[in-house]
């Protein structure tokens, strides 16, 4: 499991101490399980969709007391992302402003469960960090036989925009049971470890690379565990938190081994910032080796900024493992 979803749609955590304790306990259990395995991260997503959401197309969902209470609970528990059913881009914008006003950086995953959301998909994607296709909810507004076409449309547009897309609800058997698809998946999984990419930068660089679906793992090295958990939304990204990075929030443990694999990097007469970049790339490769993503003889593409503070990626290096 990479992301645990808890549903706040039903019941009221303010009115029921039992509900509050249940969600708190579940989140604590998830964190504890993740902490038991080094290099393992599990994101926490809280679904704040209301059970009594208005179905009148003219009555758009807005933040109200119950949603605000749910968001407050998510912030208190350190949730990594929130899931909310929306009808237009302004719904997502309202939610983002409310979260940012509280100095939080939770990802917003918009649930498309009505035809208003389908029609306004472009503006919803612009403000969202990802999209969920709620097949069961869409069946109330659309003929069942057309749900598949709507799902394909949403998935295609999200792929073009580089936004994660999740199909919730029962998937057609014909979409998963093909023996040829299974055989190709096994072949791809074998190929994934041939030529990995390593990322030392903000999560934006790793997300941009993931948009193009490379047939290799993307190793993302970050300073913050919350960013590592949020990156689990994206296909092909393997995030790791650098325990030695300045300003990191990860617990420091045993020193990272440095003798298992060497990078062909010239470190003499380099500024301190570049030395730090090389150290983090080394850390990413070592972690990749431990999790069988990298092996000796591989070629690794390292993507970074040339100098500190650029704010965008402009440098690619080809590194040979030996």
N, C-alpha and C positions, 0 to 999 in steps of 0.2 A: 504494500500500500504506500502511495506517495502523498495522497491528500485525503484527509478525513473530513467528511461533511456532517455537520450537525444541523438539524432542522428546527428553527425557532418559529416556524409558521404556525404551529399549533400550541395552544396553551399560552400562558403569560408568565414569564419568569419573575416578574415583579410580584404577581399575586400568589405565586406558588413557590415556597422555599424548596420544595422537593424538586421542582423542575430546575431551579437554579443550581442546586447541589448536583443534580444529575449531569448537567452540561459541564459544570466545573470539574467534576470528577472525570468525565470522559476526556476533556481536554488535557487534564493532568496525566491521565493514563497514556494518551498519545505522546505527550512530551517525554514521559518516562521511558516508553518503549524506544523512542528514537534515540534517546541519550545512551541506551545500553549498547548500541552498535556504532562504532566509530565511522564517521563519514556518511551516516544515514540521517536523512531529514524527512520529516513528514509535515506537510502543510495542514493548517486548520482552516476550513471554510465554513462560515455560518450562513445559513439560508434565512434571510429576513423577510421573505415573501409572506404576506398576510393571507390567512385562509379566507378572509372575507373581502378580498380585493374586489373593487367594483368591476363589473363586466360591461357597463354602459360605455360604448366607444367615446362618447362625449365627456365622460368623467375620467380624467387622467389621474393616474396614481401620483400622489404627492407625499412628501414626508409628513408624518403626523406623529403623535405622541408615542404610539406603540412602536413604530419603526425607529424613532429616535432612541427609545429605551433599548431596543434590540441592538442598535449600533453601539450605544454606550456599553452594553454588556460585552459586545465583541471587542471593543477597545480595551476594556478592563482585563479581558482574558488573553489579550495579545494575539487575536486572530489574524491570519495572514491575508484573508480575502473574504469578501461578503458576496452573497448571491441574492439578486433582487429581480423580480419580474417588473419589466418596464414596458412602456408604450411608445415613448419618443425620447429623443436625445436630451431634452430638458430634464427628464426624470433622472437620468444618470448625472447630469450636470449638478442638479440640486444635491444629490447624494454625495458627489465628490467634494463639493464645497463644504458640506456639513462635516465630512471626515477631515479634510485639510484644515478646517478652522480649529480642529482639536489636535493639530500637529501630528496626525497619524498618516501612515503611508499604505493602508490596506488596499489591495487590488479590488477592483469592482468587476464582477462577472455578471453580465446582464442576461436574464432569462427571457427567451422569446417564447411566449405561450399564448399569443393572440395575434390576430391579423394586423392590428395596429403596429405591433412590434415588427412584423414582417415588412409592412409597407415602409416603415421608418428605419429599416435596418442600417442604411448608410450612416445616418446621423447618430444612431445608437452605437455603432462600431467606433465612430470617431472619438467618443467619450469613454468607451469601455476598454477594459484590459483583456476581456475575453467574452465569449458568448456561449450560452447553453441553449440548445434546441429542446424545448419541453414538448415532446411528441404527444403525451397524453393530454396536456392542456390545449395544444393546437387542434386536437381532434374535436374539441367542443366548438371551434370556429370554422373548421375546414373539413371537407370530406376526407374520410380515412384514406381513400385511394390516392389522394393528392398530397398527403403528408410527406411521402417520400420525396416528391419533387420539391416541396418547400425546404425540406431538410438538405437536399443536395444544393439548392440555391444558396442557402445560408452558409453551408460549409465551404462552397466554392468562393464566395465573396470574402469570408474570413481568411481563407488561405491566401488569397491575393493581397489582402491587407496585412497579413502576418499576425493575425490575432488568433489565439487559441480558441478552438470550437469543440464543445462537448455535446454529444447527442444523448439526452436523458430519456429513459423509457425503453421499452422493448425494441430491440433492433430486429429487422427481418432476418429470418434464418438464412435466406439466400445470400445475405450480405456477409455471412461469417462462416458458412459451412462448406465452401468450395475447397475441394482438395488441392486444386492448383494454386489458390491463394495461400493455403497453408504451406505448401512446398516453397513458394517464392518467399514467404516470410522467413522460413528457416534459412534459406540461402542468404537473405539480407542480413539476418542476425549474425551469421558467420562472417559476413563482410564488414560488419560495423567496426571491428577492431583493427582493420588494416591500416587506416591512415587518419588518426584522430586529429581534431582541431582543439587548440588550447586557447582559452580566453582569460586575459588578465585585464579587467576593466570593470566599469559599471555594468549592470545587467543589460543595459540597452544594446551593447555590442553583441552579446550572446543572443539576445532576442532577435536582433536583425539577421544574424547568420541563420538562426533556426527557421526564419521565414522561408528560406530557400530550400529547406528539407535536404540538407547534405546527407549522403549515405554513409556518414561516419559520426561517431559520438562527438559532442561539443562539451569540452571540459571547461566549466566556468569557475574561476577563483574569485571569491568575494570576501569582503571584510565582515559582513553582517549575516547572521544566520537567518534573519527574516527575509533577506533578498534571496538566499539560497532556497528557502522554502517556497517563495513565490515563483522562482524559476522552474519549479516542478510542473508548472502548468504547461510548459513548452516541450514540444516533441524533440527528443534527442539530446536534451541538455542534462549534463551530470554536474550539479553544483557542489563545490567544496568551500568551506570557510577556512581561510588562512589564519592559524592561531597566532602567528607572529606579526600580523599586519597591524599597523598603528591604528588605534580606534576601533579594533574589532570587538565584537561582543561574545565571542566564543570562549569557552573555558579552555585554558591552556592545559595541555597534557604532556605526555612524554615527548622529547625532542623528535622531530621528523627525521627519519633515516635519509641519508644523503649518498650512501654508497651503492645503492641498488642499480642506479642508472645515471649516466652522465649526459649532459647536454653539450653540444658543440657551441658554446657561447664564449665570446671574448669579453672578459670582465675587467681587464686592466685599463686604467685611466678613464673609467666611466664615471659619470656623476652618481651621487648617492641614489637619486631617483631611479636611474636605469638599473643600478645594482638591485634595488628593491623589486623592480619589474622582473628581472632575471630570477631572483629568488622565488617570487610567486609563481613564475612559469615552471621552475624546477619543482616546486611544491605540487602544482597541478599535475605534472607528469608522473611524479612519484605516487600520488593518489590514484591516478589512472592506472598505473602499473599494479597497485595493490588490488584494484577492482577489475583487473583483466581487461582494461580498456586500451592499454598501451603495452607493447612488448619490445624487446630489443630488435633493432633492425627497422622499426617503423619510422615513417616520416611524419613529423608533426608540424602543422601550420599554426604559428603563434600570431595572434592578432592583438594589436595594442595601439596606443597613441605614442607619438614620437617623444613628446615632452609632457611633463605634468601640467594639468589644467587645461588641456586643449578642449576637452569635452566631447571629442569624437574620435573615432578610430581612423588612423591614416597610415598604419604601418603593418606590413605582413612579413613575417620571417619564416623561412623553411628550416626546420631543425631535424637533424638525424640522430636517432637514438642508438647508442652504442654502449 
